[in-house]
């Protein structure tokens, strides 16, 4: 049973703290990757990447933290894929040595739970001089990897870039700009159609963001815009309607069920925590997306509970030495909330006890 009314908890009863990441199925088990914010405002060097595993999408085990010995900075959006050529798990992430001096890093591991060792903290994408922002990974059926990402200095434009065979860098082939003023992009494939989803910049917005859809017959485009699947109809010219689900997109998961492959839209419900702890914000997982006969995606339904006969995985967590990313005092703390301009409460500056 997928429950969107309550925060997910691990098998010890602790709330799952994994946001703006992805859900994958590796080695017979589901893995939820995300940023753990703990009791911070979200702009601390103590943001860390975590992974939880589950055999059934209901019972979650905390497997540890991902990056080994990362340099100080503010970290967001971990995305992990498996490379069939190198037999390595590859992690891409967005980080800022100083806000908002955006970089993309890449790390590898022999295990889906890490720890991941940094291969390159500053991958040189085609748009790296324009400060790349958040992005996510996509692996096509032929094993080719792609990175869809935001370019901050190009008015938050969205591009898709082909990766090298080892997924550790750019192959130098880039799409045209899909749209601007956007972030949190995702790319996936269904049948012969490629879907790029993203919407307006959100900055931890409690109202959430939409999910505009672009389709193409190639992962590099050209793309054609389709209707937004997470917004009410527009109110007047140029005024998009409110999000149907008050969440910001983070991923579209592919989940094997008895009825075939299901595509599940995932979004973070910023500001939804009941206890004031940012790491306890809820995450919304849609019921399986529905598609029209021509391949377009039908609007997301605001479903609070749903159930599907999913592929069951292993009930035993992978043997691993759980790695924990040590917390530390932030030497250059962010004291003013970039989204609202309000002072950050002292206890939320670096999230230390």
C-alpha positions in Angstrom: 0.0 0.0 0.0 1.4 3.4 -1.0 0.3 6.0 1.6 0.6 9.7 0.7 -1.2 10.8 3.9 1.7 10.1 6.3 5.5 10.3 6.1 7.2 7.0 5.2 9.1 5.3 8.1 11.9 2.8 8.1 11.7 -0.6 9.9 12.9 1.1 13.2 10.1 3.6 13.1 12.2 6.6 12.0 10.8 8.9 9.3 12.5 8.3 6.0 14.7 11.4 5.2 15.4 11.2 1.5 14.2 14.0 -0.8 14.9 15.2 -4.3 16.3 11.9 -5.5 15.2 8.7 -7.2 13.7 5.3 -6.8 15.5 2.3 -8.5 15.3 -1.5 -8.6 18.8 -3.0 -8.4 19.9 -6.6 -7.6 16.4 -7.7 -6.6 15.6 -4.8 -4.3 14.2 -1.3 -4.4 16.5 1.6 -3.5 15.3 5.1 -2.5 18.1 7.7 -2.9 17.7 11.2 -1.7 19.0 14.2 0.2 18.6 14.1 4.0 18.0 17.6 5.4 17.5 16.7 9.1 16.8 19.8 11.2 18.2 22.3 8.8 16.7 24.9 6.5 18.1 23.1 3.5 21.1 25.3 2.7 23.7 23.7 5.1 27.0 21.8 4.4 25.3 19.1 6.5 22.9 18.1 3.7 23.8 14.5 3.0 22.9 11.8 0.5 21.1 8.7 1.9 19.9 5.4 0.6 17.1 3.2 1.9 16.2 -0.2 0.6 12.9 -2.2 0.5 11.6 -5.5 -0.9 8.1 -4.2 -1.4 8.0 -0.4 -1.3 6.5 -0.5 2.2 9.2 -1.8 4.6 12.3 0.4 4.4 15.8 -0.2 5.8 18.3 2.7 6.2 21.4 1.5 4.3 23.7 4.5 5.1 25.0 7.6 3.4 26.4 7.7 -0.1 29.3 10.1 -0.6 32.7 9.3 1.0 34.7 12.3 2.2 32.9 15.0 0.1 34.3 18.5 0.1 32.4 21.2 2.0 29.4 22.5 0.1 25.7 22.4 -0.2 24.5 19.2 -1.9 21.2 18.3 -3.7 19.6 15.8 -6.0 21.4 12.5 -6.0 20.6 10.2 -8.9 22.0 6.7 -9.3 22.1 4.3 -12.3 23.9 1.1 -13.1 26.4 1.0 -16.0 26.2 -2.4 -17.8 29.6 -1.8 -19.5 31.7 -1.0 -16.4 29.5 -2.9 -13.9 29.6 0.2 -11.7 26.8 2.1 -9.9 27.1 5.8 -11.0 25.9 8.7 -8.9 25.4 12.2 -10.3 24.6 15.1 -8.0 24.3 18.9 -7.9 26.4 20.8 -5.4 27.5 24.3 -4.6 30.9 25.1 -3.0 29.2 28.5 -2.6 25.6 29.3 -3.3 24.8 29.5 -6.3 28.1 28.5 -7.9 26.6 25.4 -9.4 28.6 22.3 -10.3 27.7 18.7 -11.1 29.7 15.9 -9.5 29.9 12.2 -10.3 30.9 9.2 -8.1 31.0 5.4 -8.4 30.5 2.4 -6.3 30.6 -1.4 -6.7 27.4 -1.6 -4.6 24.0 0.2 -4.9 24.4 1.3 -1.2 28.0 2.7 -1.6 29.9 4.4 -0.2 30.4 6.2 -3.5 33.9 7.6 -4.3 34.0 10.9 -6.1 35.4 10.4 -9.6 35.0 14.1 -10.6 33.5 16.9 -8.5 33.2 19.3 -11.4 32.1 17.5 -14.6 32.6 19.7 -17.6 29.3 19.7 -19.4 28.7 21.8 -22.5 27.1 24.5 -20.4 29.5 24.3 -17.3 30.6 27.9 -17.7 26.9 28.9 -17.2 26.6 27.2 -13.8 24.6 24.0 -14.2 22.0 23.4 -11.6 19.9 20.4 -10.8 19.5 17.4 -13.1 18.8 13.7 -13.3 20.0 10.6 -15.2 18.4 8.5 -17.9 19.7 5.2 -19.4 18.2 4.2 -22.7 17.5 0.6 -23.7 20.8 0.4 -25.6 22.8 1.4 -22.5 23.4 5.0 -23.6 23.3 7.4 -20.7 21.9 11.0 -20.7 21.8 13.8 -18.2 18.9 16.3 -18.3 19.7 19.5 -16.4 19.1 23.1 -15.6 21.5 25.9 -16.7 21.3 28.6 -14.1 22.9 31.5 -16.0 20.7 30.8 -19.1 17.6 31.8 -17.1 17.3 28.2 -15.7 17.0 26.7 -19.2 16.6 22.9 -19.6 18.9 20.8 -21.8 19.7 17.1 -22.4 23.3 16.0 -22.8 24.6 12.6 -23.9 27.2 10.9 -21.6 30.3 9.0 -22.2 30.1 5.2 -22.2 31.2 5.0 -18.6 28.6 7.8 -17.6 31.4 9.8 -16.0 31.4 12.7 -18.4 29.9 14.4 -21.4 30.1 12.9 -24.8 29.8 16.5 -26.2 26.3 16.1 -27.8 23.7 18.4 -26.4 20.0 19.2 -27.2 18.6 22.6 -27.9 17.0 24.4 -25.0 13.6 22.8 -24.2 12.3 25.7 -22.0 13.6 28.2 -19.5 12.6 29.4 -16.1 12.4 25.8 -14.9 14.2 23.2 -12.8 13.9 19.6 -11.4 13.9 17.9 -14.8 13.3 14.2 -15.5 13.7 12.1 -18.7 12.2 8.7 -19.3 11.1 6.5 -22.2 7.8 4.6 -22.8 7.6 2.5 -25.9 9.1 4.7 -28.6 8.4 8.0 -27.0 10.8 10.0 -24.8 9.3 12.2 -22.1 11.0 15.2 -20.5 9.2 16.6 -17.4 9.9 19.7 -15.4 8.3 23.0 -14.4 8.8 26.4 -12.9 11.5 27.0 -10.3 10.2 26.2 -6.8 12.9 26.9 -4.1 11.3 24.6 -1.4 7.9 26.1 -2.3 5.0 24.7 -0.2 2.5 25.3 -3.0 4.5 22.9 -5.2 5.3 23.1 -8.9 3.6 21.7 -12.0 4.8 19.0 -14.4 4.9 20.2 -17.9 5.6 17.5 -20.5 7.7 17.5 -23.6 7.9 14.5 -26.0 10.3 13.4 -28.7 11.3 10.4 -30.8 14.9 10.9 -29.7 16.4 11.6 -26.2 18.1 14.7 -27.7 14.9 16.0 -29.4 13.5 17.9 -31.0 10.8 18.0 -28.3 7.2 19.1 -28.6 5.4 20.6 -25.6 2.3 18.7 -24.3 -0.3 19.7 -21.6 0.9 20.1 -18.0 -0.1 17.1 -15.9 0.1 18.7 -12.5 -1.7 22.0 -12.9 -5.2 23.2 -13.0 -6.3 25.0 -16.2 -4.6 28.4 -16.8 -6.3 31.5 -15.3 -6.0 34.2 -18.0 -3.2 34.6 -20.4 0.2 33.6 -19.1 -1.0 32.7 -15.6 -0.7 29.0 -15.0 -3.2 27.3 -12.7 -2.3 26.0 -9.3 -0.6 22.6 -8.9 -3.0 19.8 -8.5 -0.6 18.1 -6.1 1.3 20.5 -3.8 4.7 18.9 -4.6 7.8 19.5 -6.6 8.7 16.8 -9.1 11.8 14.7 -8.3 11.5 11.5 -10.4 9.3 9.2 -12.5 10.0 5.6 -11.3 9.5 2.6 -13.5 8.0 -0.2 -11.4 7.2 -3.7 -12.7 3.7 -4.9 -11.8 1.4 -7.8 -12.7 -0.2 -5.4 -15.2 3.0 -4.5 -16.8 5.4 -1.6 -16.3 4.0 1.3 -14.2 5.3 4.8 -14.3 5.0 6.6 -10.9 5.5 10.3 -10.6 7.3 11.4 -7.4 7.3 14.8 -5.8 8.5 16.5 -2.6 5.8 18.2 -0.5 7.9 21.0 0.9 6.6 22.5 4.1 4.4 19.6 4.8 6.2 18.4 8.0 4.1 18.3 11.1 7.0 18.9 13.6 8.9 21.7 11.9 11.8 19.4 10.9 12.6 19.8 7.2 13.8 16.3 6.8 10.3 15.1 7.8 8.6 16.7 4.8 6.3 14.2 3.0 6.8 12.8 -0.5 3.9 12.2 -2.9 4.0 9.1 -5.1 1.3 9.1 -7.7 -0.8 6.1 -8.7 0.6 4.7 -12.0 0.4 7.3 -14.7 -2.2 6.8 -17.4 -1.4 7.4 -21.1 -3.7 8.3 -24.0 -3.8 6.3 -27.2 -1.4 8.8 -28.8 1.0 8.4 -25.9 0.3 11.7 -24.1 0.2 11.5 -20.2 -3.2 12.1 -18.5 -3.3 14.5 -15.6 -2.0 13.3 -12.2 -4.7 12.4 -9.8 -4.5 13.5 -6.1 -4.7 10.0 -4.7 -3.9 9.5 -1.0 -3.8 5.7 -0.9 -3.2 3.2 -3.7 -2.1 -0.4 -4.1 -0.5 -2.3 -6.9 0.9 -5.8 -7.3 4.5 -4.8 -7.6 7.5 -7.0 -8.3 8.7 -8.2 -4.9 12.4 -8.1 -4.2 14.7 -9.7 -1.7 13.7 -9.5 1.9 17.3 -9.3 3.1 19.2 -6.0 2.9 22.5 -6.2 1.1 25.5 -6.9 3.5 27.3 -3.7 3.8 29.3 -1.6 6.3 27.0 1.4 6.8 28.8 4.6 6.1 27.8 7.8 7.9 28.7 11.3 6.7 29.9 13.2 9.8 28.2 16.4 10.7 30.2 19.5 11.3 29.9 23.2 12.2 29.4 25.2 9.0 32.4 27.6 8.7 30.4 29.9 6.3 26.8 29.4 7.2 23.8 30.7 5.3 21.9 32.7 7.8 19.2 34.3 5.5 16.8 32.0 3.8 17.4 32.5 0.0 13.8 31.6 -0.9 12.1 34.0 1.5 14.7 36.5 2.7 13.9 35.7 6.3 16.5 34.9 9.0 17.1 31.2 9.5 16.5 30.1 13.1 19.9 29.4 14.8 19.1 25.7 15.4 18.4 25.2 11.6 21.6 26.9 10.3 23.7 23.7 10.4 21.3 21.3 12.0 23.6 20.3 14.9 22.0 19.1 18.2 
